[in-house]
Amino acid sequence: MPVEPPIATPTSLADAYAVLAGSTADDPITPIAGGTDVMVRITGEIGAPPARMVDLSRLDALRGITVDGGAVILGARTTYTEIRRSDACREHLPALVAAAATIGAAQIQNRGTLGGNIANASPAGDTLPVLLVLDAEVIVGGARGERSIPVADFWVAYRRTALAPDELILRIRIPVAGGREARFRKIGTRRAQAISKVVLALAWREGPGAATAGPARAWTDVRLALGSVADRPIRARATEAVLEGVAPTPATANAAAEALAAEIHPIDDVRSTADYRRAVAARALHRMIRDAAGW
Ligand SMILES: Cc1cc2nc3c(=O)[nH]c(=O)nc-3n(C[C@H](O)[C@H](O)[C@H](O)COP(=O)(O)OP(=O)(O)OC[C@H]3O[C@@H](n4cnc5c(N)ncnc54)[C@H](O)[C@@H]3O)c2cc1C
């Protein structure tokens, strides 16, 4: 039978930090936001259940979506439904909206939060490749103050993050200036309630076109990130190099797909095989390039 662990429900960040001052790596106090990951662990059937918890549901400082200084800033407790309904996200972050729309189903989207997806650090977390290609920063805080961690440095190993045991994720800052385009693609068993077999995000800017012979304009600042193909979300830098500075032609897409199949080293697990993941990642990338280029 699940045993309900002791839980504190602070109403201010200062109180939350005071609670978390007692949280250590050996004896952590587990934050709970939407609970859609934590509650799965509560029975103890999947790993150790949390021994002590801190409920974030009264912390309004972790809510809200604002546009400020060339960035969209999302509170850690922002839900997927809020992302989908946000005018700012729809205008500036369509790839994040697309990712939010694939997570779980309506019930999970109503409760699950962006901060929870980031802190949970699953290699299959669907928003994580999007955050990587958009250069998001995770602003974390605790009794010692606030600090900003680039997402590229946030997931340090399998399900391990750069967050200290006494810190919370406060907000996520995603720069939007500079005409960057981004796309999202998830491959799962079903359209809803499916954990990713492979998830990709691709971002680029359109260059002046001088490097291209045809009408298509060259891509610059190309970023490609994937989930479910390694122990954490990763950038595929060799494949990015194939796409950088050239137009997204069929020949480029073929070369990029081939490069991606060679670059990633997924594993066999209960959701998929390594061979399938490699093949489908390459095909999905090819399709994303084709759709973006319009041929
Ligand atoms: C049926 C089902 C379907 C799902 N489908 C998907 C899917 O398609 N794609 C996907 O990516 N995920 C999916 N998930 C997983 C989950 O919904 C997401 O990871 C979600 O974003 C977790 O957010 P949460 O607020 O519920 O996190 P919680 O469960 O509250 O917390 C998750 C982890 O993050 C920590 N945490 C939460 N907030 C903070 C914070 N502000 N600061 C520090 N630590 C924090 C918690 O301590 C915990 O370790 C699914 C889950 C279920 C049950």
The ligand as a Gaussian input file, in Angstrom:
#p B3LYP/6-31G(d) Opt

LIG

0 1
 C       -0.257000       9.067000     -18.451000
 C        0.991000       9.912000     -18.579000
 C        1.379000      10.330000     -19.844000
 C        2.541000      11.106000     -19.995000
 N        2.909000      11.474000     -21.256000
 C        4.045000      12.196000     -21.432000
 C        4.455000      12.562000     -22.748000
 O        3.807000      12.256000     -23.758000
 N        5.608000      13.281000     -22.860000
 C        6.354000      13.647000     -21.771000
 O        7.386000      14.312000     -21.954000
 N        5.982000      13.314000     -20.526000
 C        4.854000      12.606000     -20.330000
 N        4.466000      12.240000     -19.063000
 C        5.306000      12.625000     -17.917000
 C        4.866000      13.916000     -17.195000
 O        3.519000      14.226000     -17.426000
 C        5.720000      15.134000     -17.595000
 O        7.100000      14.873000     -17.390000
 C        5.321000      16.395000     -16.814000
 O        5.863000      17.522000     -17.427000
 C        5.770000      16.369000     -15.361000
 O        5.340000      17.589000     -14.769000
 P        4.659000      17.602000     -13.333000
 O        4.383000      19.013000     -12.985000
 O        3.510000      16.684000     -13.264000
 O        5.871000      17.040000     -12.466000
 P        5.881000      16.326000     -11.037000
 O        5.411000      14.933000     -11.154000
 O        5.224000      17.182000     -10.024000
 O        7.461000      16.344000     -10.797000
 C        8.352000      15.685000     -11.684000
 C        9.774000      15.834000     -11.165000
 O       10.181000      17.177000     -11.235000
 C       10.450000      17.708000      -9.932000
 N        9.931000      19.082000      -9.977000
 C        8.719000      19.479000     -10.435000
 N        8.640000      20.831000     -10.435000
 C        9.826000      21.284000      -9.959000
 C       10.368000      22.584000      -9.749000
 N        9.684000      23.713000     -10.028000
 N       11.622000      22.689000      -9.252000
 C       12.369000      21.556000      -8.987000
 N       11.904000      20.306000      -9.190000
 C       10.651000      20.175000      -9.675000
 C        9.779000      16.769000      -8.972000
 O       10.397000      16.736000      -7.700000
 C        9.925000      15.441000      -9.691000
 O       11.211000      14.918000      -9.489000
 C        3.315000      11.471000     -18.861000
 C        2.897000      11.065000     -17.578000
 C        1.748000      10.296000     -17.431000
 C        1.319000       9.858000     -16.054000

